[in-house]
Amino acid sequence: MQYQQLGNTGIFVSRLCFGAMTFGGVGTIFEAIGGLAQPDVDQLVGDSLDGINFFDTANIYSAGESEVMLARR
């Protein structure tokens, strides 16, 4: 995995970013683009932690549920 310094912070993040927009969203518009359940989230995030340390989240994704699901992992 390649890492890039984030601005002048001294923090290095993976060049690949893991997007969490598809987590959760049952019964919302986000279900159409993902709707992943917690076991699927756990597997995907667990597999990615071998090199990825940059996760894209937003409280708009599944009305904040995607962030909650990511934090559970």
N, C-alpha and C positions, 0 to 999 in steps of 0.2 A: 504494500500500500504506500502511496506517495502522500506526503503531508505538506501543507502550505501554511506559512505564518499568517495569522488573521490580523491584518493591518499592522500596527506597531505594538500590539498587545503582548507579544511574547508567547502567545498561545498558538499551538499548531493543530490544525484540523485536517482530517482526511480530505483528499481531493474529491472523493465520492461522498455524496450526501444521501442519506436515507430519508425519503419523504414519508410522513406518517398520515397523509391525507386520506388513505384508504382504511384507516382503523375505525371501527365502530360505525355509527351512523344508521343503525337499524331504524327504519321508519322515516328517514329523512332523504333529501336529495343525495346525500353522501353514500347512501346504500347502493345507488346506481353505479357508483365508481369504485366501490370496494365493499364496505360493510364487513370487514374482517372481524372475526371473533377473537377473544382473548387468547385461546390456545394457538391460533395462527400468528397472532402478534408476537407471542412469546417465542415461537419457533423462529420467525423471521429476524427479530431483533437479536435473539441469542446467536444466530448464525452470523449476523453482521458484526457483532462486537469483537470479532477476531481482528478487525482492522479499522472499521468505521467508527469515528467518534463525533460525527457531524450529523445531527438529526434535524430535519425541517419539521417544525410544529407551528401551529397557530390555533388560537382559541376559537377560531371560526370553523375549523375542521370538526365536523360532527358535533357542533355546539360545545366544543371543549373535550368531548369524550376521547378523542384520539390522544390528547396529552395525558389524560388519566390512565389510559391503557398503556401508553409507553412507560409511564412512571411505575406501573405495577410490575413491569418486567425488571 
